Amino acid sequence: MSKRIEHDFLGEREIPQDVYYGIQTLRALENFHITGIPLKTEPVFVQALGYVKKAAAMANRDLGVLDKHIAEYIIKACDRVISGEFDNQFLSDLIQGGAGTSVNMNANEVIANVALEMMGKQKGQYEFCHPNNHVNCSQSTNDAYPTAFRIALINKLTGYTEILNNLAQAFADKGVEFRNVLKMGRTQLQDAVPMSLGDEFKAFATNLNEELARVEESKRLISEVNMGATAIGTGVNAPKGYPDLVIKYLREVTQLDLSLAGDLIEATYDAGAYVQLSGVLKRTAVKVSKICNDLRLLSSGPRAGLNEINLPPMQPGSSIMPGKVNPVIPEVVNQTAFYVIGADLTVTLAAEAGQLQLNVMEPVLSFALFTAISYMSNACRTLREKCVLGITANAERTRDMVMNSIGIVTQLNPIIGYEQSAAIAREALETGKSVHDIAVKEKKLITQEKWDEIYTFNNLIRPQFIQ
């Protein structure tokens, strides 16, 4: 395999001639064996780096600090990176030291070498297009990396919200399907009062729809970027007018509503927007996990549990117990939620660990947020497709449990009072008799006609005040 020699201030290294990355990326590959998950596994991040470098080249061209000929080749190279053509050249580990310098240089080197080939030059002939002098012109890792990170997050969240919305809609559809299924509501795992199974599922949908609004709020915070801050927010080595111009081009190339931070020094070290987003992801994970807990409870049994609903059977549930089927989809979603909840602590600690003018922990912030969004997306898609869409109701069983429940005595409170209602409940619990038989047949506290008026399906799920 042919090699080329590249150098940095630490010395010279041989680089395979067929790769587009250079010496600084090579050093990163040697230094950071942490997750084993390379940058290429997050193509939205690679694409976002292309957007940042393209907008910077356009602004630098207009301001006369970058030769127009070189700028045009950089712009064309960026377009090819944005298209995904060179994703396999982005190999830096997602967790690394250096505040993301290796990621930034990975992008600079690939774009420079793509541009050189388009110029008719050899890879590594950096006198014609240099990773630092040209591709990284008017930038530093400290503004290019977080800007690309935020663009990637916004685009990644777009797919996530679509999946979450589809899950919410699936629950809403089940709410309509189960609207006439009478069941017992429960508090503290004890019988409470009757309700519709449809309302229970509709509430799941409402619960998730609330999260969609929270994600949109977080996206607005993420949309404020520090491009043009360069090293610490003072704008060192950037020409006058560059920050506003590069944001203008970024908005054009990304089609996103990005804005320039009002205080670039603050924006260069602050990670508050990531904490906010992570908190929203955790909140959603908690809610989805709670719903999965409910699905597992409602489907428990089938004969020695609640058995109110049936989850689609996905696989044999035991290597020793024949015929056993487990709620494996809610279980795997639970576990995913636990990971996301843990990732939120990582984000919290990383955001707090920034010192002075830079938060060097941004790589682990990106890893935690990218994986949390990816895993939650996969979990929500799986939950919808392999579980929720196939749920069926055991309507006869749920109705029988309601009418045999002691909880329905609550509807008698306005008519016979709490004390007598409590006495009926206690007797029913001790003897196994039904509330109906005690109240109507034995104690004759209400008539059968009144019972029939109170205990209609509609009045059980949408109770009206009856005396």
C-alpha positions in Angstrom: 0.0 0.0 0.0 1.4 3.4 -1.0 2.0 6.0 1.7 2.4 9.7 2.0 4.3 11.6 4.6 2.5 14.2 6.6 3.8 16.3 9.5 2.6 18.4 12.4 4.7 20.1 15.1 5.1 16.8 16.9 6.8 15.2 13.9 6.2 13.2 10.7 4.0 10.2 10.1 3.2 7.9 7.2 -0.4 8.0 6.1 -2.0 5.5 3.7 -2.3 7.2 0.3 -5.9 6.0 -0.2 -7.4 7.7 2.9 -8.6 11.3 3.0 -7.9 12.0 6.7 -4.4 13.1 7.8 -1.9 13.1 10.5 -4.0 14.6 13.3 -6.8 12.1 12.7 -4.2 9.3 12.7 -3.0 10.5 16.1 -6.6 10.5 17.4 -7.0 6.9 16.2 -3.9 5.9 18.1 -4.8 7.9 21.3 -8.5 7.4 21.8 -9.7 3.8 22.1 -12.7 4.5 24.3 -16.1 3.7 23.0 -15.1 2.0 19.7 -17.9 4.1 18.2 -16.4 6.3 15.5 -17.8 9.7 14.2 -19.1 8.0 11.1 -21.8 6.3 13.1 -23.4 9.7 13.5 -23.8 10.8 9.9 -25.8 13.9 10.9 -22.7 15.1 12.8 -20.5 14.5 9.7 -23.1 16.4 7.6 -23.2 19.2 10.1 -19.4 19.6 10.0 -19.7 19.9 6.3 -22.3 22.7 6.7 -20.1 24.6 9.2 -17.0 24.4 6.9 -19.0 25.3 3.9 -20.5 28.4 5.5 -17.1 29.4 6.9 -15.5 29.2 3.4 -18.3 31.3 1.9 -18.0 34.0 4.6 -14.2 34.0 4.3 -14.4 34.2 0.5 -16.7 37.2 0.7 -14.6 39.0 3.3 -11.4 38.5 1.2 -9.5 36.4 3.8 -9.6 33.2 1.7 -8.6 33.0 -1.9 -11.8 32.6 -4.1 -10.3 29.7 -6.1 -9.5 27.7 -2.9 -12.8 28.7 -1.3 -14.8 27.3 -4.2 -13.0 24.0 -4.1 -13.6 23.8 -0.3 -17.3 24.5 -0.8 -17.5 21.8 -3.5 -15.7 19.3 -1.2 -18.0 20.2 1.7 -21.0 19.5 -0.6 -19.6 16.0 -1.1 -19.1 15.5 2.6 -22.6 16.8 3.3 -24.0 14.2 0.8 -22.4 11.4 2.9 -19.9 10.4 0.3 -17.0 10.4 2.7 -18.7 9.3 5.9 -16.3 6.3 6.1 -13.3 8.7 6.5 -14.7 10.1 9.8 -13.1 7.7 12.3 -12.4 9.7 15.4 -13.8 8.1 18.6 -16.8 10.1 19.8 -15.3 10.4 23.3 -11.9 12.0 23.1 -9.7 14.5 24.9 -9.1 18.0 23.4 -12.6 19.4 23.5 -13.3 17.8 20.1 -10.1 19.0 18.3 -9.7 15.6 16.7 -13.2 15.7 15.3 -12.6 19.2 13.9 -9.3 18.2 12.4 -10.8 15.0 11.0 -13.2 17.2 9.1 -10.6 19.8 8.1 -8.2 17.1 6.7 -10.9 15.1 4.8 -12.3 18.3 3.2 -8.8 19.6 2.3 -7.8 16.3 0.7 -11.1 16.0 -1.2 -10.6 19.6 -2.4 -7.0 18.8 -3.5 -8.1 15.9 -5.6 -10.7 18.1 -7.3 -7.9 20.6 -8.0 -5.9 17.8 -9.7 -3.4 17.6 -6.8 -2.3 14.7 -4.6 -3.6 14.2 -1.1 -1.3 15.8 1.4 -0.2 18.6 -0.9 -1.4 21.1 1.6 0.4 24.1 0.2 -2.5 24.3 -2.2 -5.3 23.7 0.3 -4.4 23.4 4.0 -6.6 21.9 6.7 -5.8 24.6 9.2 -4.9 27.7 7.1 -7.8 27.3 4.6 -10.5 24.8 5.7 -10.3 26.0 9.3 -9.9 29.7 8.4 -11.5 32.1 10.9 -12.5 29.1 13.2 -11.3 27.1 16.1 -12.5 23.8 17.5 -14.3 25.8 20.2 -16.8 27.3 17.8 -16.8 24.9 14.9 -17.4 21.8 17.0 -20.3 23.0 19.1 -22.0 24.7 16.2 -21.8 21.5 14.2 -22.9 19.5 17.3 -26.0 21.7 17.7 -26.9 21.5 14.0 -26.6 17.7 14.2 -28.8 17.6 17.4 -31.5 19.7 15.7 -31.6 17.4 12.7 -31.5 14.2 14.9 -34.3 15.5 17.0 -36.5 15.9 13.9 -36.4 12.2 13.3 -36.9 11.5 17.0 -40.0 13.7 17.3 -41.5 12.0 14.3 -41.1 8.6 15.9 -42.4 9.9 19.3 -45.4 11.4 17.5 -46.1 8.1 15.8 -46.0 6.3 19.1 -48.4 8.8 20.7 -50.8 8.4 17.7 -50.7 4.7 18.1 -51.8 5.0 21.7 -54.5 7.5 20.6 -55.8 5.1 18.0 -56.0 2.3 20.7 -57.9 4.8 22.8 -60.5 5.1 20.2 -60.6 1.3 19.6 -61.0 0.6 23.3 -63.4 3.4 24.1 -66.2 1.0 25.0 -64.2 -1.4 27.1 -65.1 -1.0 30.8 -62.4 -1.7 33.3 -61.3 -0.9 36.8 -59.0 2.0 37.5 -56.4 1.4 40.2 -54.5 3.5 42.7 -51.6 2.1 44.8 -52.3 -1.1 42.8 -55.7 -1.4 44.6 -59.1 -1.2 43.0 -60.2 2.5 42.7 -63.2 3.4 40.4 -64.2 2.3 37.0 -63.0 3.8 33.8 -62.7 3.1 30.1 -59.7 1.2 28.8 -59.8 3.7 25.9 -59.4 6.6 28.3 -56.4 4.8 29.8 -54.7 4.6 26.4 -55.8 8.1 25.4 -54.0 9.3 28.5 -50.8 7.6 27.4 -51.0 9.5 24.1 -51.6 12.8 25.9 -48.6 12.1 28.2 -46.3 11.7 25.2 -47.7 14.6 23.3 -46.7 16.8 26.1 -43.1 15.7 25.5 -43.2 16.8 21.9 -43.8 20.4 23.0 -40.8 20.2 25.4 -38.5 18.9 22.7 -39.5 21.9 20.5 -38.6 24.3 23.4 -35.2 22.6 23.7 -34.6 22.9 20.0 -35.0 26.6 20.2 -32.2 26.8 22.9 -30.0 24.5 20.8 -30.4 26.8 17.8 -28.3 29.6 19.4 -24.7 29.0 18.3 -21.3 30.6 18.9 -19.9 30.5 15.4 -17.3 33.3 15.1 -16.3 33.1 18.7 -13.0 31.3 17.6 -10.9 30.3 20.6 -12.7 31.8 23.7 -15.4 34.1 22.3 -13.2 37.2 21.6 -13.3 36.5 17.8 -9.5 36.3 17.5 -8.2 35.7 13.9 -11.7 36.3 12.5 -12.3 39.3 10.2 -14.7 42.1 11.0 -18.3 41.1 10.1 -17.5 37.4 10.0 -19.8 36.1 12.8 -23.0 37.6 11.3 -22.0 36.6 7.8 -21.2 33.0 8.6 -24.5 32.7 10.5 -26.3 34.1 7.5 -24.7 31.4 5.3 -25.3 28.7 7.9 -29.0 29.5 7.9 -29.0 29.2 4.1 -27.1 25.9 3.8 -28.8 24.2 6.7 -32.3 25.6 6.2 -32.4 25.9 10.0 -33.5 28.9 12.1 -30.0 29.4 13.7 -29.1 32.5 15.6 -25.8 34.0 16.8 -25.4 34.1 20.6 -25.5 37.5 22.1 -22.4 37.0 24.3 -19.9 34.8 22.5 -17.6 34.4 25.6 -20.5 33.0 27.6 -21.8 30.9 24.8 -18.4 29.3 24.3 -18.3 27.7 27.7 -22.0 27.4 28.6 -23.6 24.0 28.3 -27.0 24.9 29.7 -28.9 24.1 26.5 -27.5 20.5 26.6 -28.6 20.1 30.2 -32.1 21.3 29.2 -32.3 18.9 26.3 -31.0 16.0 28.3 -33.5 16.7 31.0 -36.3 16.6 28.4 -35.0 13.3 27.1 -34.8 11.9 30.6 -38.4 13.1 31.3 -39.7 11.4 28.2 -37.8 8.2 29.1 -39.3 8.2 32.5 -42.8 8.6 31.0 -42.3 5.9 28.4 -40.9 3.6 31.0 -43.9 4.2 33.3 -46.3 3.4 30.4 -44.3 0.2 29.7 -44.7 -0.8 33.4 -48.4 -0.3 33.0 -48.5 -2.4 29.9 -46.7 -5.2 31.7 -49.1 -5.0 34.6 -52.2 -4.9 32.5 -51.1 -7.9 30.5 -49.9 -9.9 33.5 -51.0 -13.5 33.9 -52.6 -14.5 31.7 -54.6 -16.5 34.2 -53.1 -15.5 37.5 -52.7 -11.8 36.8 -54.7 -8.9 35.6 -55.0 -10.1 32.0 -56.9 -7.0 30.9 -55.0 -6.7 27.6 -52.9 -9.0 25.4 -49.5 -8.0 24.1 -48.4 -9.5 20.8 -46.4 -12.7 21.5 -42.9 -12.0 20.2 -40.9 -15.0 21.3 -41.0 -18.0 23.7 -40.5 -16.7 27.2 -38.7 -19.5 28.9 -36.2 -22.2 28.3 -37.9 -24.4 30.9 -41.5 -23.3 31.2 -43.4 -24.4 28.0 -45.9 -21.9 26.6 -44.7 -19.0 28.7 -44.6 -15.6 26.8 -43.0 -12.6 28.3 -43.6 -8.9 27.7 -40.2 -8.5 26.1 -40.8 -5.3 24.1 -41.9 -3.2 27.2 -39.0 -4.8 29.0 -36.4 -3.7 26.5 -37.9 -0.2 26.4 -37.7 0.0 30.2 -34.0 -0.9 29.9 -33.4 1.8 27.3 -35.1 4.3 29.5 -32.7 3.4 32.3 -29.8 4.2 30.0 -31.2 7.6 29.0 -31.8 8.4 32.6 -28.1 7.6 33.3 -26.9 9.6 30.3 -28.6 12.6 31.8 -26.3 12.4 34.8 -23.3 12.2 32.4 -24.5 15.4 30.7 -25.0 17.1 34.1 -21.6 16.3 35.3 -19.9 17.2 32.0 -21.7 20.5 31.8 -20.6 21.3 35.4 -17.0 20.3 34.7 -16.3 23.1 32.3 -13.6 25.5 33.6 -13.1 29.2 32.8 -13.6 30.0 29.1 -14.2 26.5 27.6 -16.0 23.3 28.5 -13.6 20.6 27.3 -16.1 17.8 28.1 -18.2 18.5 25.0 -17.2 15.1 23.3 -18.9 13.2 26.1 -21.8 15.6 26.0 -22.2 14.7 22.3 -21.8 11.0 22.9 -24.4 11.0 25.7 -27.0 13.1 23.8 -26.5 11.3 20.4 -26.8 7.9 22.0 -29.8 8.9 24.2 -31.7 10.2 21.1 -30.8 7.2 19.0 -31.7 4.7 21.6 -34.9 6.4 22.5 -35.8 6.6 18.9 -35.2 2.9 18.4 -37.1 2.0 21.6 -40.2 4.1 20.7 -40.2 2.7 17.2 -40.0 -0.8 18.5 -42.7 -0.2 21.1 -45.1 1.1 18.5 -44.4 -1.5 15.8 -43.9 -4.6 17.9 -46.2 -4.0 20.8 -48.8 -1.1 20.8 -50.2 -1.7 17.3 -51.0 -5.3 18.1 -52.5 -4.9 21.6 -56.0 -6.4 22.1 -58.4 -6.0 25.0 -60.1 -8.7 27.1 -63.3 -6.8 27.4 -65.5 -9.4 29.0 -62.9 -10.0 31.7 -62.4 -6.3 32.4 -66.1 -5.8 32.8 -66.5 -8.8 35.1 -63.7 -7.4 37.3 -65.5 -4.1 37.5 -68.8 -5.5 38.5 -67.2 -7.8 41.0 -65.1 -5.1 42.5 -65.6 -3.4 45.8 -64.5 -0.1 44.3 -67.8 0.5 42.6 -69.3 1.2 46.0 -67.8 4.7 45.7 -70.7 5.6 43.3 -73.1 5.1 46.3 -71.5 7.8 48.5 -73.8 10.6 47.4 -76.9 8.5 48.0 -76.2 6.4 51.2 -73.2 8.3 52.6 -69.6 7.4 53.2 -70.2 5.4 56.5 -72.7 3.0 55.0 -70.7 2.7 51.8 -67.7 1.8 53.9 -69.7 -0.8 55.8 -70.8 -2.4 52.5 -67.2 -2.5 51.3 -66.0 -4.1 54.4 -68.7 -6.8 54.3 -68.1 -7.5 50.7 -64.4 -7.9 51.4 -64.9 -10.2 54.3 -67.7 -12.3 52.8 -66.9 -12.3 49.1 -70.5 -11.0 48.4 -71.0 -8.4 45.6 -71.7 -4.8 46.4 -74.9 -5.2 44.4 -76.2 -8.0 46.5 -75.5 -6.3 49.8 -76.8 -2.9 48.9 -79.8 -3.9 46.8 -80.9 -7.3 47.9 -79.9 -7.6 51.5 -79.8 -4.1 53.0 -82.2 -2.6 50.4 -80.4 0.7 50.7 -81.2 1.5 47.0 -83.7 0.0 44.5 -82.7 -2.0 41.5 -83.9 0.8 39.3 -81.6 3.2 41.1 -78.8 0.7 40.8 -79.4 0.4 37.0 -79.4 4.2 36.7 -76.1 4.6 38.5 -74.2 1.6 37.0 -74.6 2.2 33.3 -71.5 2.0 31.2 -71.6 5.7 30.4 -72.1 6.7 34.0 -69.2 4.4 35.1 -66.7 5.9 32.7 -68.1 9.5 32.6 -69.7 9.7 36.1 -72.6 12.2 36.6 -73.6 13.3 40.1 -76.6 11.2 41.1 -78.6 11.5 44.4 
